Amino acid sequence: MEPYESSRLAKIVMRSGKLLLQSGGDVVSAEETMKRICLSHPGASKPECVLTPTTILFSFKTEHHIITRACKITKVGNDLVRIAKIHDLVNNCENLSMKEMEEELDAIEREKTHPRWLRILASGICSAGFGLFFGDPLDVPFIFFIGLGAGWILTNKSNRILMIICASFFVTICPILLEHASIHLSIETVVVSNMPLMVPGMVIFNAIRDTLAGNYQAGLNRTAEACLIGAAIAAGTGLALGVMVL
C-alpha cells in the first residue's frame, strides 16, 4: 500500500469512528466499525483501537510501516438516523472503494438533522403523552406548552449540563406559578411528565453495554455522565423549589 493510500484509509477510519461517537453510538460499536472498515482494504492488517467517549486512538499495519491516528470528540448528541447510515456503510464497505466511502461519509456529514422547531414540537407532544398516562387529561394542555418551553431550552447550542439545569428549573417553577395564579393542576404530574425529556436513557444504555463488553473505562465515563445529568436535573428542580420557598 502506498503512503498516500494508507493515509487516506486512516482518515476514512477515523471519520467513521468520530461520526459514530458524536452521534451517540457506544464505544464497542465504534471499535467494530473502525476495524471492519480498515480490514476492508487488502493492504491493511492488525487494526488496534483505544476508544473512550471523548478520545480515539487508532493504528494499523501496512506492508512497510504502521499508521497511527488520534483525535478528540467534542460535540456529542443523539442521532439514530446517522448511526444507522454509518452501519449501512460498514455492512457494504467490502464492496466500496475508498473514494466511494469518502463520498458516503461526506453525504452523512452534510445531511441536516431534524429542524429545531420539529424537535421542540416533539418535546411538547412527548410530554403531553406522558401527561395522559400519568394524570388528569385537563392538565395535558399545560404539560404540552411547558414541554415546548423545555424543548426550546434543551435544543439550544450551549453547554448540555447548563441547559438541563435550566430546563428542569423551568418545568418545576411553571406549574407552581400557575398554581399561585389560581389555575388548579397537579404540580407533581406536570413536573414528572416533562422530566423524561432530560433523562439520559441512551447514555445509561451505552454505559451498560460498554461495561458488559469489558470496556470498563468507557462504561465508567458514561456512568459518570449519566450521574452528572441526574445531578443537573435535581439541581434545577431544587433551585426552583428553593426560589418559591423564599
GUGUKOL-324326 format. One record per residue: residue number from 1; residue in one letter; x, y, z of N, C-alpha, C in turn. Coordinates in Angstrom, 3 decimals. Layout:
% GUGUKOL-324326
SITE seq type      n_X      n_Y      n_Z     ca_X     ca_Y     ca_Z      c_X      c_Y      c_Z
SITE NUM    a        X        Y        Z        X        Y        Z        X        Y        Z
...
% end
This chain:
% GUGUKOL-324326
SITE seq type      n_X      n_Y      n_Z     ca_X     ca_Y     ca_Z      c_X      c_Y      c_Z
SITE   1    m    0.847   -1.197    0.000    0.000    0.000    0.000    0.886    1.252    0.000
SITE   2    e    0.595    2.179   -0.889    1.344    3.428   -0.972    1.034    4.320    0.238
SITE   3    p    1.993    5.183    0.645    1.753    6.078    1.792    0.500    6.926    1.630
SITE   4    y    0.237    7.393    0.406   -0.959    8.197    0.183   -2.228    7.389    0.463
SITE   5    e   -2.255    6.150    0.017   -3.428    5.303    0.221   -3.628    4.967    1.696
SITE   6    s   -2.536    4.672    2.402   -2.657    4.347    3.820   -3.141    5.540    4.623
SITE   7    s   -2.657    6.738    4.282   -3.116    7.949    4.961   -4.593    8.209    4.658
SITE   8    r   -4.990    7.950    3.438   -6.389    8.137    3.042   -7.299    7.161    3.785
SITE   9    l   -6.875    5.922    3.909   -7.657    4.917    4.634   -7.764    5.279    6.112
SITE  10    a   -6.667    5.757    6.689   -6.688    6.159    8.099   -7.694    7.286    8.338
SITE  11    k   -7.760    8.216    7.404   -8.702    9.325    7.531  -10.138    8.828    7.472
SITE  12    i  -10.432    7.891    6.589  -11.777    7.330    6.466  -12.170    6.601    7.752
SITE  13    v  -11.237    5.820    8.277  -11.500    5.061    9.509  -11.785    6.010   10.670
SITE  14    m  -10.969    7.045   10.825  -11.151    7.993   11.931  -12.446    8.774   11.789
SITE  15    r  -12.789    9.169   10.575  -14.044    9.891   10.364  -15.248    9.037   10.751
SITE  16    s  -15.189    7.750   10.400  -16.302    6.853   10.710  -16.488    6.707   12.214
SITE  17    g  -15.380    6.472   12.928  -15.471    6.332   14.380  -15.908    7.611   15.061
SITE  18    k  -15.383    8.733   14.582  -15.730   10.021   15.181  -17.206   10.355   14.967
SITE  19    l  -17.699   10.143   13.753  -19.118   10.398   13.482  -20.023    9.526   14.339
SITE  20    l  -19.625    8.286   14.535  -20.445    7.364   15.319  -20.514    7.796   16.776
SITE  21    l  -19.371    8.158   17.367  -19.369    8.603   18.758  -20.077    9.945   18.925
SITE  22    q  -19.910   10.853   17.963  -20.586   12.144   18.041  -22.096   12.006   17.932
SITE  23    s  -22.557   10.935   17.299  -23.993   10.713   17.135  -24.613    9.942   18.295
SITE  24    g  -23.799    9.611   19.310  -24.325    8.907   20.476  -24.093    7.419   20.460
SITE  25    g  -23.286    6.920   19.527  -23.000    5.492   19.467  -22.134    5.036   20.627
SITE  26    d  -22.168    3.730   20.910  -21.356    3.198   22.004  -19.954    2.876   21.510
SITE  27    v  -19.039    2.725   22.454  -17.630    2.509   22.136  -17.405    1.177   21.428
SITE  28    v  -18.119    0.133   21.853  -17.946   -1.191   21.253  -18.295   -1.166   19.769
SITE  29    s  -19.410   -0.539   19.420  -19.805   -0.448   18.012  -18.810    0.374   17.210
SITE  30    a  -18.301    1.446   17.822  -17.321    2.288   17.124  -16.042    1.504   16.839
SITE  31    e  -15.582    0.708   17.793  -14.390   -0.112   17.575  -14.596   -1.108   16.435
SITE  32    e  -15.728   -1.795   16.465  -16.019   -2.775   15.420  -16.116   -2.111   14.049
SITE  33    t  -16.728   -0.924   14.017  -16.860   -0.180   12.760  -15.496    0.178   12.182
SITE  34    m  -14.621    0.721   13.009  -13.309    1.158   12.538  -12.458   -0.025   12.066
SITE  35    k  -12.482   -1.108   12.816  -11.685   -2.276   12.425  -12.201   -2.887   11.128
SITE  36    r  -13.513   -2.943   10.980  -14.067   -3.562    9.779  -13.760   -2.733    8.535
SITE  37    i  -13.867   -1.408    8.645  -13.544   -0.546    7.505  -12.062   -0.672    7.154
SITE  38    c  -11.210   -0.726    8.172   -9.771   -0.856    7.928   -9.455   -2.161    7.188
SITE  39    l  -10.039   -3.259    7.651   -9.748   -4.563    7.054  -10.417   -4.764    5.702
SITE  40    s  -11.309   -3.836    5.321  -11.939   -3.955    4.003  -10.930   -3.686    2.881
SITE  41    h   -9.813   -3.067    3.223   -8.760   -2.820    2.241   -7.700   -3.900    2.361
SITE  42    p   -7.350   -4.559    1.301   -6.427   -5.703    1.373   -5.027   -5.361    1.853
SITE  43    g   -4.615   -4.112    1.785   -3.259   -3.758    2.194   -3.104   -3.451    3.661
SITE  44    a   -4.199   -3.468    4.434   -4.155   -3.117    5.850   -4.343   -4.363    6.705
SITE  45    s   -3.706   -4.362    7.885   -3.819   -5.506    8.788   -3.602   -5.060   10.231
SITE  46    k   -3.944   -5.932   11.152   -3.749   -5.739   12.587   -4.232   -4.375   13.097
SITE  47    p   -5.491   -4.021   12.881   -6.005   -2.760   13.423   -6.154   -2.820   14.939
SITE  48    e   -5.819   -1.746   15.607   -5.930   -1.641   17.061   -6.626   -0.332   17.414
SITE  49    c   -7.576   -0.407   18.370   -8.330    0.779   18.778   -8.240    0.971   20.285
SITE  50    v   -8.101    2.213   20.706   -8.273    2.591   22.113   -9.260    3.745   22.107
SITE  51    l  -10.490    3.464   22.565  -11.558    4.454   22.483  -12.137    4.745   23.857
SITE  52    t  -12.471    5.999   24.077  -13.315    6.432   25.192  -14.398    7.313   24.572
SITE  53    p  -15.411    7.714   25.323  -16.439    8.590   24.743  -15.908    9.930   24.238
SITE  54    t  -14.679   10.314   24.625  -14.136   11.611   24.213  -12.820   11.520   23.450
SITE  55    t  -12.269   10.313   23.260  -10.944   10.173   22.631  -10.903    8.942   21.732
SITE  56    i  -10.197    9.072   20.596   -9.971    7.939   19.700   -8.482    7.824   19.421
SITE  57    l   -7.942    6.631   19.652   -6.568    6.293   19.242   -6.676    5.055   18.358
SITE  58    f   -6.073    5.117   17.165   -6.212    4.005   16.224   -4.907    3.801   15.461
SITE  59    s   -4.582    2.547   15.217   -3.398    2.240   14.402   -3.645    0.966   13.610
SITE  60    f   -2.946    0.843   12.492   -2.983   -0.397   11.727   -1.659   -0.544   10.982
SITE  61    k   -1.402   -1.736   10.526   -0.133   -2.051    9.904   -0.296   -2.223    8.408
SITE  62    t    0.630   -1.676    7.652    0.703   -1.928    6.217    1.984   -2.720    5.944
SITE  63    e    2.289   -2.895    4.711    3.448   -3.718    4.362    4.761   -3.127    4.857
SITE  64    h    4.872   -1.790    4.834    6.158   -1.158    5.127    6.159   -0.335    6.417
SITE  65    h    5.009    0.022    6.970    5.016    0.890    8.138    3.710    0.753    8.931
SITE  66    i    3.673    1.424   10.097    2.495    1.435   10.964    1.896    2.833   10.951
SITE  67    i    0.599    2.913   10.713   -0.124    4.180   10.675   -0.843    4.368   12.002
SITE  68    t   -0.671    5.528   12.612   -1.326    5.834   13.889   -2.026    7.177   13.798
SITE  69    r   -3.248    7.232   14.323   -4.020    8.472   14.324   -4.694    8.652   15.687
SITE  70    a   -4.939    9.909   16.065   -5.636   10.219   17.316   -6.510   11.443   17.106
SITE  71    c   -7.622   11.493   17.795   -8.482   12.670   17.723   -9.326   12.773   18.986
SITE  72    k   -9.878   13.944   19.210  -10.705   14.223   20.383  -12.147   14.427   19.961
SITE  73    i  -13.080   13.877   20.718  -14.506   14.043   20.450  -15.019   15.198   21.292
SITE  74    t  -15.591   16.190   20.660  -16.073   17.366   21.398  -17.603   17.405   21.459
SITE  75    k  -18.244   17.552   20.315  -19.700   17.679   20.295  -20.348   16.296   20.225
SITE  76    v  -21.204   16.002   21.192  -21.880   14.705   21.251  -23.381   14.932   21.317
SITE  77    g  -24.123   14.184   20.514  -25.581   14.269   20.536  -26.192   12.897   20.375
SITE  78    n  -27.475   12.863   20.061  -28.180   11.607   19.810  -28.805   11.681   18.417
SITE  79    d  -28.251   10.955   17.478  -28.752   10.950   16.105  -28.799    9.508   15.605
SITE  80    l  -29.933    8.844   15.836  -30.070    7.436   15.469  -30.062    7.233   13.963
SITE  81    v  -30.519    8.232   13.211  -30.524    8.118   11.748  -29.093    8.068   11.225
SITE  82    r  -28.233    8.932   11.749  -26.828    8.943   11.317  -26.133    7.632   11.713
SITE  83    i  -26.428    7.139   12.916  -25.836    5.871   13.356  -26.228    4.746   12.405
SITE  84    a  -27.509    4.707   12.022  -27.982    3.659   11.110  -27.284    3.747    9.756
SITE  85    k  -27.065    4.968    9.252  -26.417    5.129    7.946  -24.945    4.725    7.992
SITE  86    i  -24.284    4.991    9.116  -22.892    4.566    9.247  -22.808    3.043    9.275
SITE  87    h  -23.749    2.400    9.964  -23.767    0.933    9.999  -24.045    0.359    8.602
SITE  88    d  -24.901    1.029    7.848  -25.145    0.582    6.465  -23.867    0.674    5.634
SITE  89    l  -23.114    1.751    5.841  -21.842    1.907    5.136  -20.876    0.780    5.504
SITE  90    v  -20.818    0.459    6.788  -19.909   -0.591    7.254  -20.299   -1.943    6.666
SITE  91    n  -21.583   -2.214    6.641  -22.042   -3.508    6.116  -21.730   -3.699    4.637
SITE  92    n  -21.499   -2.573    3.927  -21.243   -2.648    2.494  -19.817   -2.208    2.137
SITE  93    c  -18.959   -2.018    3.163  -17.645   -1.430    2.901  -16.744   -2.317    2.047
SITE  94    e  -16.937   -3.644    2.101  -16.103   -4.538    1.286  -16.308   -4.324   -0.206
SITE  95    n  -17.476   -3.772   -0.568  -17.793   -3.565   -1.981  -17.543   -2.135   -2.446
SITE  96    l  -16.990   -1.299   -1.564  -16.798    0.113   -1.896  -15.310    0.444   -1.994
SITE  97    s  -14.994    1.338   -2.899  -13.632    1.869   -2.971  -13.484    2.975   -1.925
SITE  98    m  -12.255    3.429   -1.705  -12.034    4.497   -0.729  -12.726    5.787   -1.177
SITE  99    k  -12.733    6.046   -2.454  -13.420    7.238   -2.954  -14.916    7.166   -2.670
SITE 100    e  -15.518    5.999   -2.873  -16.946    5.831   -2.621  -17.257    5.950   -1.123
SITE 101    m  -16.365    5.439   -0.274  -16.578    5.570    1.169  -16.477    7.030    1.597
SITE 102    e  -15.532    7.753    1.008  -15.420    9.181    1.319  -16.675    9.937    0.899
SITE 103    e  -17.210    9.609   -0.245  -18.436   10.263   -0.712  -19.618    9.943    0.207
SITE 104    e  -19.675    8.695    0.684  -20.741    8.308    1.608  -20.625    9.080    2.918
SITE 105    l  -19.424    9.197    3.426  -19.215    9.932    4.672  -19.516   11.412    4.494
SITE 106    d  -19.145   11.969    3.345  -19.478   13.371    3.053  -20.985   13.579    3.057
SITE 107    a  -21.712   12.642    2.457  -23.174   12.747    2.399  -23.784   12.650    3.801
SITE 108    i  -23.235   11.778    4.641  -23.738   11.637    6.010  -23.481   12.906    6.806
SITE 109    e  -22.304   13.501    6.629  -21.973   14.734    7.352  -22.810   15.915    6.888
SITE 110    r  -23.093   15.963    5.588  -23.859   17.090    5.040  -25.340   17.024    5.406
SITE 111    e  -25.827   15.824    5.641  -27.261   15.680    5.880  -27.668   16.421    7.150
SITE 112    k  -28.672   17.231    7.035  -29.138   18.033    8.163  -29.992   17.185    9.100
SITE 113    t  -29.859   17.495   10.390  -30.704   16.833   11.371  -32.113   17.425   11.294
SITE 114    h  -33.011   16.892   12.079  -34.379   17.415   12.100  -34.353   18.887   12.523
SITE 115    p  -35.169   19.732   11.894  -35.157   21.160   12.245  -35.528   21.386   13.707
SITE 116    r  -35.061   22.495   14.232  -35.251   22.756   15.658  -36.732   22.844   16.029
SITE 117    w  -37.540   23.468   15.173  -38.961   23.614   15.503  -39.636   22.252   15.635
SITE 118    l  -39.185   21.294   14.828  -39.776   19.959   14.894  -39.385   19.258   16.192
SITE 119    r  -38.132   19.441   16.631  -37.699   18.834   17.884  -38.415   19.454   19.073
SITE 120    i  -38.661   20.770   18.999  -39.409   21.434   20.070  -40.849   20.920   20.120
SITE 121    l  -41.471   20.807   18.944  -42.837   20.276   18.885  -42.895   18.845   19.405
SITE 122    a  -41.905   18.042   19.043  -41.856   16.661   19.523  -41.722   16.606   21.041
SITE 123    s  -40.994   17.552   21.614  -40.862   17.610   23.077  -42.211   17.847   23.730
SITE 124    g  -42.986   18.787   23.174  -44.313   19.057   23.722  -45.239   17.860   23.599
SITE 125    i  -45.193   17.188   22.447  -46.055   16.022   22.220  -45.684   14.885   23.169
SITE 126    c  -44.394   14.640   23.332  -43.944   13.582   24.249  -44.385   13.873   25.679
SITE 127    s  -44.215   15.108   26.110  -44.627   15.471   27.464  -46.133   15.297   27.636
SITE 128    a  -46.898   15.717   26.628  -48.354   15.560   26.697  -48.745   14.089   26.766
SITE 129    g  -48.018   13.241   26.046  -48.291   11.806   26.087  -48.079   11.234   27.476
SITE 130    f  -46.981   11.642   28.123  -46.755   11.191   29.493  -47.822   11.751   30.432
SITE 131    g  -48.283   12.990   30.144  -49.342   13.574   30.967  -50.629   12.770   30.895
SITE 132    l  -50.981   12.303   29.697  -52.177   11.458   29.553  -52.014   10.148   30.306
SITE 133    f  -50.801    9.638   30.344  -50.544    8.363   31.006  -50.562    8.505   32.521
SITE 134    f  -50.007    9.628   33.022  -49.820    9.769   34.459  -51.003   10.417   35.188
SITE 135    g  -51.723   11.336   34.543  -52.667   12.120   35.326  -53.938   12.532   34.611
SITE 136    d  -54.476   13.669   35.039  -55.743   14.207   34.582  -55.595   14.769   33.169
SITE 137    p  -56.488   14.384   32.235  -56.407   14.934   30.872  -56.516   16.454   30.830
SITE 138    l  -57.133   17.057   31.858  -57.254   18.515   31.881  -55.903   19.210   32.060
SITE 139    d  -54.926   18.476   32.583  -53.590   19.049   32.761  -52.756   18.992   31.483
SITE 140    v  -53.204   18.205   30.507  -52.394   17.934   29.319  -52.040   19.207   28.539
SITE 141    p  -52.975   20.158   28.316  -52.582   21.377   27.580  -51.450   22.138   28.256
SITE 142    f  -51.487   22.237   29.588  -50.411   22.922   30.309  -49.094   22.149   30.183
SITE 143    i  -49.186   20.830   30.273  -47.987   19.996   30.128  -47.386   20.159   28.737
SITE 144    f  -48.252   20.232   27.725  -47.783   20.381   26.352  -46.991   21.673   26.164
SITE 145    f  -47.541   22.787   26.639  -46.870   24.076   26.431  -45.601   24.195   27.288
SITE 146    i  -45.623   23.623   28.476  -44.403   23.608   29.285  -43.345   22.730   28.609
SITE 147    g  -43.787   21.622   28.002  -42.881   20.758   27.252  -42.260   21.495   26.068
SITE 148    l  -43.038   22.348   25.413  -42.484   23.160   24.317  -41.367   24.070   24.826
SITE 149    g  -41.608   24.682   25.990  -40.585   25.552   26.576  -39.327   24.789   26.949
SITE 150    a  -39.526   23.608   27.532  -38.369   22.784   27.890  -37.603   22.349   26.640
SITE 151    g  -38.339   22.006   25.584  -37.699   21.626   24.330  -36.897   22.764   23.735
SITE 152    w  -37.432   23.979   23.829  -36.716   25.151   23.322  -35.403   25.347   24.063
SITE 153    i  -35.425   25.144   25.384  -34.210   25.286   26.184  -33.199   24.197   25.830
SITE 154    l  -33.668   22.962   25.750  -32.766   21.823   25.543  -32.143   21.801   24.149
SITE 155    t  -32.799   22.434   23.172  -32.252   22.435   21.807  -31.328   23.611   21.535
SITE 156    n  -31.044   24.410   22.558  -30.066   25.486   22.399  -28.666   24.904   22.260
SITE 157    k  -27.846   25.535   21.431  -26.468   25.074   21.230  -25.567   25.690   22.296
SITE 158    s  -25.699   25.159   23.495  -24.901   25.638   24.615  -24.484   24.440   25.451
SITE 159    n  -23.869   24.698   26.595  -23.439   23.615   27.466  -24.621   22.733   27.856
SITE 160    r  -24.473   21.426   27.628  -25.586   20.495   27.830  -26.057   20.471   29.283
SITE 161    i  -25.131   20.429   30.226  -25.485   20.356   31.646  -26.214   21.621   32.073
SITE 162    l  -25.732   22.779   31.629  -26.374   24.045   31.971  -27.794   24.099   31.430
SITE 163    m  -27.998   23.614   30.197  -29.331   23.622   29.606  -30.286   22.681   30.357
SITE 164    i  -29.762   21.561   30.838  -30.599   20.633   31.605  -31.012   21.267   32.933
SITE 165    i  -30.084   21.973   33.582  -30.429   22.674   34.821  -31.521   23.707   34.560
SITE 166    c  -31.380   24.468   33.479  -32.375   25.487   33.135  -33.728   24.858   32.809
SITE 167    a  -33.716   23.761   32.054  -34.974   23.109   31.672  -35.679   22.514   32.875
SITE 168    s  -34.942   21.860   33.773  -35.577   21.284   34.964  -36.105   22.388   35.884
SITE 169    f  -35.381   23.505   35.954  -35.883   24.662   36.717  -37.192   25.165   36.105
SITE 170    f  -37.228   25.261   34.781  -38.401   25.773   34.079  -39.630   24.893   34.295
SITE 171    v  -39.465   23.564   34.119  -40.630   22.671   34.208  -41.107   22.524   35.647
SITE 172    t  -40.275   22.893   36.622  -40.696   22.830   38.024  -41.377   24.114   38.462
SITE 173    i  -40.824   25.241   38.055  -41.355   26.503   38.543  -42.651   26.919   37.833
SITE 174    c  -42.816   26.501   36.567  -44.018   26.898   35.825  -45.315   26.406   36.464
SITE 175    p  -45.462   25.103   36.786  -46.716   24.672   37.416  -46.940   25.293   38.790
SITE 176    i  -45.855   25.593   39.511  -46.009   26.252   40.818  -46.569   27.662   40.631
SITE 177    l  -46.041   28.376   39.635  -46.541   29.725   39.354  -47.997   29.687   38.881
SITE 178    l  -48.334   28.692   38.059  -49.720   28.555   37.604  -50.659   28.273   38.772
SITE 179    e  -50.184   27.477   39.724  -50.994   27.194   40.917  -51.207   28.461   41.731
SITE 180    h  -50.166   29.272   41.841  -50.292   30.547   42.561  -51.208   31.514   41.818
SITE 181    a  -51.353   31.321   40.500  -52.249   32.171   39.708  -53.671   31.614   39.685
SITE 182    s  -53.980   30.708   40.615  -55.320   30.113   40.780  -55.722   29.217   39.613
SITE 183    i  -54.729   28.671   38.903  -55.005   27.663   37.873  -54.687   26.309   38.489
SITE 184    h  -55.727   25.558   38.801  -55.565   24.328   39.557  -55.114   23.188   38.634
SITE 185    l  -53.994   22.600   38.982  -53.462   21.456   38.252  -52.561   20.674   39.193
SITE 186    s  -52.248   19.462   38.805  -51.381   18.611   39.623  -49.923   18.953   39.328
SITE 187    i  -49.285   19.622   40.288  -47.907   20.045   40.091  -46.993   18.843   39.869
SITE 188    e  -47.191   17.795   40.671  -46.331   16.605   40.555  -46.447   15.976   39.172
SITE 189    t  -47.686   15.878   38.658  -47.893   15.262   37.349  -47.239   16.080   36.240
SITE 190    v  -47.374   17.394   36.322  -46.785   18.260   35.291  -45.266   18.132   35.291
SITE 191    v  -44.672   18.133   36.470  -43.210   18.036   36.556  -42.723   16.674   36.069
SITE 192    v  -43.352   15.607   36.559  -42.921   14.252   36.192  -43.119   13.995   34.701
SITE 193    s  -44.147   14.561   34.093  -44.416   14.340   32.671  -43.366   14.980   31.778
SITE 194    n  -42.734   16.027   32.276  -41.709   16.710   31.471  -40.291   16.235   31.752
SITE 195    m  -40.083   15.535   32.839  -38.742   15.075   33.189  -38.149   14.076   32.195
SITE 196    p  -38.945   13.180   31.552  -38.340   12.246   30.589  -37.592   12.915   29.444
SITE 197    l  -37.869   14.196   29.161  -37.134   14.905   28.110  -35.653   15.031   28.450
SITE 198    m  -35.334   14.959   29.740  -33.958   15.185   30.191  -33.257   13.919   30.670
SITE 199    v  -34.006   12.845   30.865  -33.417   11.617   31.397  -32.390   11.054   30.410
SITE 200    p  -31.177   10.711   30.861  -30.108   10.232   29.958  -30.242    8.755   29.611
SITE 201    g  -31.312    8.393   28.941  -31.562    6.983   28.639  -30.508    6.351   27.755
SITE 202    m  -30.131    7.028   26.666  -29.147    6.470   25.739  -27.765    6.401   26.381
SITE 203    v  -27.453    7.361   27.242  -26.162    7.356   27.930  -26.071    6.155   28.866
SITE 204    i  -27.151    5.895   29.608  -27.164    4.758   30.530  -27.067    3.446   29.751
SITE 205    f  -27.796    3.354   28.639  -27.754    2.136   27.814  -26.333    1.864   27.326
SITE 206    n  -25.670    2.914   26.828  -24.302    2.747   26.338  -23.339    2.399   27.477
SITE 207    a  -23.582    2.963   28.665  -22.730    2.646   29.814  -22.838    1.168   30.173
SITE 208    i  -24.052    0.639   30.168  -24.253   -0.781   30.481  -23.618   -1.658   29.404
SITE 209    r  -23.831   -1.303   28.140  -23.286   -2.117   27.049  -21.765   -2.123   27.066
SITE 210    d  -21.151   -0.950   27.273  -19.689   -0.890   27.299  -19.128   -1.673   28.479
SITE 211    t  -19.808   -1.602   29.625  -19.339   -2.325   30.813  -19.436   -3.827   30.607
SITE 212    l  -20.562   -4.292   30.059  -20.736   -5.725   29.821  -19.748   -6.247   28.779
SITE 213    a  -19.337   -5.360   27.854  -18.361   -5.758   26.829  -16.932   -5.744   27.358
SITE 214    g  -16.752   -5.347   28.622  -15.425   -5.342   29.215  -14.666   -4.040   29.055
SITE 215    n  -15.299   -3.027   28.444  -14.642   -1.722   28.285  -15.017   -0.866   29.495
SITE 216    y  -14.338   -1.120   30.613  -14.735   -0.517   31.876  -14.481    0.990   31.928
SITE 217    q  -13.433    1.441   31.249  -13.157    2.878   31.251  -14.283    3.653   30.581
SITE 218    a  -14.703    3.193   29.405  -15.808    3.854   28.708  -17.093    3.734   29.513
SITE 219    g  -17.325    2.553   30.125  -18.522    2.362   30.941  -18.557    3.320   32.119
SITE 220    l  -17.402    3.516   32.773  -17.341    4.450   33.902  -17.558    5.883   33.440
SITE 221    n  -16.993    6.226   32.286  -17.184    7.579   31.745  -18.653    7.857   31.459
SITE 222    r  -19.330    6.875   30.830  -20.752    7.044   30.534  -21.577    7.102   31.818
SITE 223    t  -21.215    6.264   32.786  -21.938    6.269   34.066  -21.781    7.616   34.768
SITE 224    a  -20.564    8.152   34.736  -20.317    9.464   35.345  -21.133   10.549   34.641
SITE 225    e  -21.216   10.460   33.314  -22.008   11.431   32.556  -23.487   11.342   32.927
SITE 226    a  -24.005   10.105   33.053  -25.410    9.917   33.434  -25.667   10.468   34.830
SITE 227    c  -24.733   10.227   35.753  -24.889   10.749   37.117  -24.851   12.269   37.135
SITE 228    l  -23.993   12.849   36.306  -23.896   14.307   36.229  -25.197   14.904   35.687
SITE 229    i  -25.785   14.252   34.681  -27.061   14.731   34.145  -28.159   14.612   35.209
SITE 230    g  -28.159   13.485   35.944  -29.131   13.326   37.028  -28.971   14.407   38.090
SITE 231    a  -27.719   14.726   38.418  -27.467   15.783   39.397  -27.932   17.139   38.870
SITE 232    a  -27.775   17.363   37.561  -28.234   18.621   36.959  -29.755   18.746   37.030
SITE 233    i  -30.447   17.639   36.781  -31.910   17.649   36.886  -32.328   17.970   38.313
SITE 234    a  -31.680   17.314   39.283  -32.001   17.558   40.691  -31.679   18.996   41.098
SITE 235    a  -30.565   19.529   40.569  -30.173   20.896   40.920  -31.192   21.916   40.411
SITE 236    g  -31.624   21.739   39.159  -32.610   22.671   38.603  -33.931   22.612   39.352
SITE 237    t  -34.383   21.398   39.664  -35.631   21.237   40.408  -35.517   21.822   41.810
SITE 238    g  -34.406   21.524   42.498  -34.202   22.057   43.847  -34.113   23.568   43.853
SITE 239    l  -33.478   24.134   42.835  -33.354   25.594   42.761  -34.728   26.235   42.605
SITE 240    a  -35.588   25.631   41.777  -36.946   26.166   41.594  -37.746   26.102   42.889
SITE 241    l  -37.652   24.989   43.600  -38.357   24.854   44.874  -37.818   25.837   45.904
SITE 242    g  -36.482   26.036   45.894  -35.890   26.989   46.832  -36.328   28.415   46.544
SITE 243    v  -36.429   28.781   45.286  -36.866   30.131   44.921  -38.306   30.369   45.393
SITE 244    m  -39.165   29.359   45.227  -40.565   29.543   45.613  -40.723   29.601   47.140
SITE 245    v  -39.865   28.898   47.865  -39.914   28.957   49.335  -39.520   30.346   49.824
SITE 246    l  -38.510   30.916   49.158  -38.077   32.270   49.523  -39.136   33.290   49.147
% end
